Amino acid sequence: MKSIKILAVAALCTLAFSCNKKEETASSAENLDSAQAKTVVDALSQHETPEESEMLKEAQSKPLTTIAFSETDHNFGDIKKGEKVEHVYEVTNTGTNPLIISNVKPGCGCTVPDYTKEPILPGKKGKITLHFDSTNFDGSVNKIADVFLNVEKAPVRLTFSANILP
């Protein structure tokens, strides 16, 4: 039985990395028991690509600061298949050094980021907008975007969900 669980985790991880859709594979883990699903999600979140590693190094090479997000999760609710929606996440620089958002990396090509490119001074706000195209989806979806910035615990993960109706 243990070998079957290991094979299931390996198959899900292989699928995740070949499709570059980590968050969708993690949600596929719903068919596994909670311990198995946690193993899959942990394995996926610990895997860092060389590109992500470089983005993290770049972000943390700047003097670190602290931040506060207005929210890190958004629910679009019901939307029609093919509808394009967007949500703005506000980030406030609560530290003493300028906040620099060096990159925003969505989990898949259905999500396109736009974000404040210039340094955000202490006490000021910046924006990260995630644009989502629902054309290729049905039913419940959960998406992610990793934000690389000069804070201690980077990247920061933004998420959103929607229920895609026909």
PyMOL commands that set and color helices and strands:
alter all, ss='L'
color gray80, all
select helices_A, chain A and resi 2-19+22-31+34-46+50-60
alter helices_A, ss='H'
color red, helices_A
select strands_A, chain A and resi 67-69+73-80+84-93+101-106+111-115+125-133+139-149+156-165
alter strands_A, ss='S'
color yellow, strands_A
deselect
rebuild
show_as cartoon
